[in-house]
Amino acid sequence: MEAENELMAVRLEKLKELREEGIDPYGGRFARTHTTAQVRLNFEELEGREASLAGRIMAIRGHGKASFVDLQDRDGRLQLYIRIDNVGAELYGFFRKLDIGDIIGVKGRVFRTHRGEISLEVRDLVLLCKSLRPLPEKWHGLKDVDLRYRQRYLDLIVNPEVKDVFITRAKILRAIRSFLDARGFLEVETPSMHAIPGGAAARPFITHHNALDIDLYLRIALELHLKRLLVGGLEKVYEMGRVFRNEGISTKHNPEFTMIELYQAYADYEDMMHLLEEMVAYVAAEALGRTTVTYQGEEINLTPPWPRLTMFAAIEKYTGVDFSRLNEEEARRAAMELGVELEPGLDWGKIINEVFEAKVEPHLIQPTFILDYPVAISPLAKRKKDNPELTYRFEAFIAGRELANAFSELNDPLDQRRRFEEQMAARAAGDEEAHMLDEDFLRALEYGMPPAGGMGIGIDRLVMILTDSPSIRDVILFPTMRPKEE
């Protein structure tokens, strides 16, 4: 820290000198004609011609009357060649006062050096922003993961692969929208603050509206407002947006994350399966140019069709126990024998889910649909006709983690009310993640919602898989962090 302060003191002195010389160290507009990538890609056309570039100085080499500079912009780096004979003694002297990290604009001639390096021979140079803090040393870099997440701006400067992740993320979002728009879905926006949090089993964040003097909840899901739109006649809708859950932080969880929810009238969870596998393959092809990816050393094939297993069949496959034949007490005993830790008071459905998460999820590396979840953990899904204890629900798993959750949507208002009441009883008994009863949503169902398929997809987890990122914090530009005292 002391060394950094000394370097900053030197730069502050340079800043003072620049201003005394009448030079604006924080310049304005600069008309660049090309990016570094455009110069590289179009070199044959541009060789010998003039080009203007702007970016950050990342390295300076050379002494005396000529120097080489690595200039970095969003697309990459390009070498600059600056010689006193080309720019004159005054401008070259000014250049010699610049530091690594400064942002400059340059004009010059595109050429290739004797060593074959595509470069720009500088004829003019202007300072656009004086950097007061030194960048991390090249070979030591920014290795502190905690610091990388806290100072993402610095991470993006010194670790080019990080920039690539977020450029790919933008391509993924664009491809998802393109896929759904082409199939007649309408993108909509619904409130981020709810009077009643619903649509998921999660603890909400609470805020207060001063003018109305009411508490509001940051949304934990998009579901209930989108289903209201099905009632209103918007038959195919989706929303991509931020969702907020007051939960723990891990490599798979961030309190603020991005998801997409979509709903299609006159469809069911079978339609959602086809839609999901086709969409993920399409998005991978659009963003990466392929449908096979490597995630943390595992090759994953995203090409449809994906395998399907019922939840009970999957549990039996990986534990040897058929939980569908067990009552609540037997299921609890079997779970404990398998080494699954259970909190007191869990009902049959939640016991099944705990066993599944502990013993099955880690094995689901290739894309897999898990079907037919218990009603107790699926309060918004339609019951199966042949087994009313189960629902028409699936979750899709890739790389051992949930990617998507979908239902044949429950549109029976009386059954929905009963399930909300059961959830409220669980909430009164201490389950802070149980659903609240939403009278307005029930009112909407009473007007009539068409049979529908609905699905929620974790955008951050999809980006993790397609960019081979081990942590959700690697794909969120500014993840939630505990404040650090300065």
N, C-alpha and C positions, 0 to 999 in steps of 0.2 A: 504493500500500500504506500509506503514511504517513497519507493522508487517511482510509482505511478504519479504521486503528487509532484515529485521533482520534474518529471516529464511534462506534466500539465503546466507547471510554472513556466517552463521554457516555451511551450506553445502559447500561453497567455501573453508572454512577452512578444512573440512574433505577431500575435493578433494586434497588440498595441502598435507595433512598428508599421504594420500594414495600414492601419487607420491613420497614423501620422503621415504616411506617404500618399494619402488620399485614395487608397485602394479599398473598395468595399469587400470585406471578407465573406459576406453572405449575399452573393449576387442574385440576379433575377433570372428571367427567361433566357434559355439558350436553345437556339434552333439546331437540333441535331438532325442529320439526314439519314443516319444508319445506326443500328445496334451492332454490338460486337459480332453476334451470330450472323447478321446479314452480310457483314464484310467477309466473314469466313465462307459462307455459303455461296456468295456471288463474287468471289475473288477474281475469276477469269474476266468477268465483265467490268469489275471496278479497278483492276490493276492499272496504275498510272493515273487514275482519276482522283479528284478531291472528295473527301468525306468529312463529316463533322460527327464527333462522338462525345458522349458525356458519361461520367461514372466516377468510381472511387479508386484512388491510388492504393494498390495492394502490395506493391513492391517497387523499389528503386534500385537500379544497378548501374554501375559505371561512375567514373570520376572525370575530372578535367573538362574537356570541351564537348563531351557527348555522354548521353545517359540513356538507359532503357527503363521503361516504366510498364508495369502490369496494370492495365485499366480494367475494372470490373463493373459491369452493369447487370441488369436482370438476367440477360441471356448467357453470360459467361465472361471470359476475359480476352483481351487483345493486347498485344505488345505495342508500346509506343516507342519511337526512336526520336530523341530530341538532341539536336546538334547546334552549337553556338553559331555556326556558319549559316544555318537556316533561319534561326529565330532572332539573331542579334544578341549582343552582349547584355543589354538591359533586360530583355525578356528571359534570357537564360539565367541571369543572376536571380531574377524573381523566382523562376522555377526551382532553383537550388535551395530556396527557403521553404519549399513545400514539404509536407510530412506525409507519411503513410496514413491513410484514412481520410485525407482531404478529398473533396469532390471537385472535379475540374471539368471544363469543356475544352475540347481540342479540335483544331481543323488541320488537315494535312493531306498528304498523298499516300494512297494505298500501294504497298509494294511488298516484295518478299526478300528477306535478308539472305546473305550468302549461305547461312545455315538452313534455309528453307522455311523460316518462320514468317507467317503472314503478319504484317505489321502496318503501322501508320507512321509515316515520316511527318512529324509535327511542324507546322508553319506558324501556327498561332495557338495561344493558350490563355484561358481565363479561369480564375478561381471562383467557384460557385458556392463553396461552403468550407470553412476552416474547421477541421476536427480538433477538439481540445483534449479528448481522451485518446491515449494510444490503444491500438488494437492488440489483442493477445498475440504473442510471438507465434510465428508461422508454425514452427515444429512442435510447440507445446499446445497451441490452439486453445479452443474452449472445450475442455474435456469434462468439466464439472457439470454433471447432468442437471443438478438443481439450479445452477446458475444459468444454464442454457434455457431452461423453461422460464425462469424469471426475467431474463434479458433476451427475449426472442429476437429482438432487432439485431443484437450482436451475433447471436447464433446464425441468423440468416446471412450476415456479412461474411463470417469466417468459415462456415460449413456449407459449401454449395449444395451438397446433397439434401440439406434441409429445405432449401428453396425448391428443389425438384419435387419433394413430397407435396408441398402446398400447391404447386402448379398442377400436379397430377390430381390433387383433390378437386381443384376447380374444374378439370376436365370430367371427373366422375359426376359431379353435380350437374354439369351441363348435359352429360349423356343421359342421366336419369330423367331429367326434364324432357329431353328430346324423345326418349322412349315412350313416356306416358302421354305427352302431348300428341304424338302420332297415333295413339290409340284412343283418342277422344276424351282423355281426362282433362278436367279443368283445374288449374292451380288457383287456390283460394288462400285467404288469410283469416285466421280466427284469433280471438283475444289471447294475450299472454298472461293476463291477470284474471283469475276466476273467483267468483263468490264461493263456489264449492269445488274443491279439487277432485277430479275424477278421471277415469279411463285407465288407471294403472294402480297397482299396489305399491305405494311409495309415500314417504313422508314429504310434505311440501315445505317450501319456504313461505313465510308469512310477511306481508308488508301492510302498510296502512295508508289509506287515501284520506288526506286531511279535509278536503272540501266536503266529501260525503260522510266523513267520520265513520268509515267502515274498514274492517280488516279484509284484505284480499290475499289470494294465494297465487304464487307464480305457478304456471301450469306444469303438471307432471305428465301430461299426455295431450294429444290433439283429438282424441277419439270422439268425445261426446258432442262437441260442436260440429264436427264433420258429419256425424250421423244425423244431427238435426237438419243438415243440408240435404241429406237423402230424403227426409220427410218432406222438405220443401220442393223436391222435384229436380234437384241437381244430381243426376244419376251416377256420374263418375267424377269424383273429386279427389284432390290430393293437396297436402300442405307439407312443405319442407321448412322446418324451423327449429329454433332453440326450445329445449325443454329443461326443466329444473327439478332436481330431486335432492332432498336434504339427506344424503346418505354418505357412506364412507368413500374414501378415495383409494383407488387401486390402479393396477395397470389396465384394467378393463372399465373402470368407472371414474367419471368426472361429474361433479354436481351439476354442471351446465354442459349439455351435449346437444348434438343435432340429430334429429330423426325425421323420417318421412312417414306419414300415414296416408293411406289411400283407401277409398271405399267405392265399390261398384254394385249398383242395384241389379237385382235379378241374377246374381252370381253366388258362388259359395266358396268354401275353403279349397276345393279342388281347383277352381279357376285361379285362386290366389297362388297356389303352388306352381301352376304353369306360368303365370305372370312373373313370379319371382325368379325362377330358374332361367327364363328367357331374358329377363332384364339384367341379371347379374352377368350373364355371358355377353350380352350386348355391351354393357358398360365396360367390361374388361377389354373387349375388342376395340372399343372406341378410344379408351384412355391409354391402353398399353399396347394395342395391336395384337393381342393374343388372348386365349381363354385358359391357358395353363399358367399358373403362377407358382413361385416358390415362397413359402412363408416359414421363416425360422427353420430352414433346412428341409422342410417337407414340401414335396411337389403336390400341388392341388389342382385337380382338373375341374373347371367350372362348367364344362359342357353339359347341357341337359341330355337325357333326363337324370334327375338326382334320385338316389335310393330313398325308399320310404319304409319306416318301421313304426309300429304303434309304441307308445311309451312302455307298455307292459312287456311287449316282445323285446324291446331294447334292454330293459332291466334284466329280463331272464337271460338274454344273450350274454351279458357281461357279469352276471352274478350267479346264474343258475337257479334263481328263485322266481317262481311265478306268483307275483304279488297280487294278481287279479283274483286269486283264489283265497286270499287272506282277509280276515276282518281286521278292524282297527288294532286290537290288542296283538293279534298274530303278526301284523305288519310291523308294529313297534318292536316286537321281540326280534323279528327277522332282521330289521334294520340294525339293531344294536349288535346282533351276532355278526353282521357284516362290517362292524366298526364305524357305523354312521352315527355321529353325535346328534341327538335330537333335543330340542328345547321342550320343556314340560308343556302339556296341553295341546300338542299338535293333533289335528284330526287326521283321518285316514288319507285324505287327498294330499295334505301337506307332508305327511310321512313319505308317501310315494314320491313326491317331488324332491324331497331331501335325498332319498336314495338315488334317484335319477341324477341329480346334480353331482353327487359325490362319486358315483360308480360308473356312470355312463358318459356324461359330457366329455371328459378328457379323451375318450376314444373316438369321438366324432370329428375326425380330421378332414376327411373328404366331405363335400356338401351332402347333407342328409336331412330329410324331413322326419320329424318325430310327431306322431299323430295321436289324437284322442286323449286329451288331458281330463283329469277329474273335474267335476263341476265345482268342487270346493275351492279350487285355485283358478277358476275360469268364470267369474261372475258375469261376464258380458257375452259369453259364447252360447250358441244354441245347443241344447241337449241332443244326444244321439237318439234316434228313434228306437234302435235295438238295445240300447243300454242307457237309461236316463241318468246313471251316475257319472257318465262320461260326456264329453262335448265334442262338437265338430271344430276342433282347434289343432293347429300345428305350430311348432317352432322349427325354424331352420337353423342348422348348426354348421359352422365351418371352422376348422382349426381349433376344435374343442371349446367353442364359445357360441352363444346364441347370436344370430344375425337378425332374425326376423320372427315375428309373432303374428299369427293370423287366425281368424275365426270365420265360420258361417255365423253371421251376426244374429244375436238374439233380438227378435222384433216382437215378442209377446210381452206386452206391458205388465201383465199380471205376474208372470214368472219373473220378469225383471224386478218388480217391486219386492217380491218375496226374497230374491237374492240380495237386493240392497239391504233389506231388513236383517238378513242373516249376517251381512257384513257389518252393519251397525252394532249388532249384538257382539260380534267379535271385537269391534273397536271399543265398546264399553267394557269388555273384559281385558283390555290392555293392548290389543293389536293396533299399533299406531299407523300401520300401513294399510289397514282395511279400508274399503271404499266407504264414502259418505253417500247418503241418500240425496239424489238430485231430483227434486220435484218437477222442475221445468223440463228436464230430459224425459221423465216419465210422461209428462203431459204431451210432449212431442210424439212419443211412441203411441200414445192413445189416439192421436190423429191418424196413425198408420204409417209405418216405415216399410218399404218393400223389402222382401228377402234380399240379402246382400252378403257379399264377401268383403272383408276388411283386413288390412295388414299394416303393421308398423315395422319399419326397418331402421336399424341403427347405422346411420351414415358413417359415424366415426369408426365403427368396427369394420365396415366394408372398406373404408380407406386404409385401415391398418393392414387388412389382408392383401389389398392390391398394391400396397407400397412396401410390404415386408417390414412393418413397423411393430416392435414388440410391445409398446405402451401407447395407451390412448393419448397420453400427453405429447407423443411424437406427432400426432396428426391434428391437434388443436393448437392454434397459433398462440393463444394466451390461456393455458390451463390454470385452474384454480390452485393457488398456493397459499400456505400460511404466511402472513405478512412478516417481513424481516425488519428488525430495527436497523436504521441507518447508522 
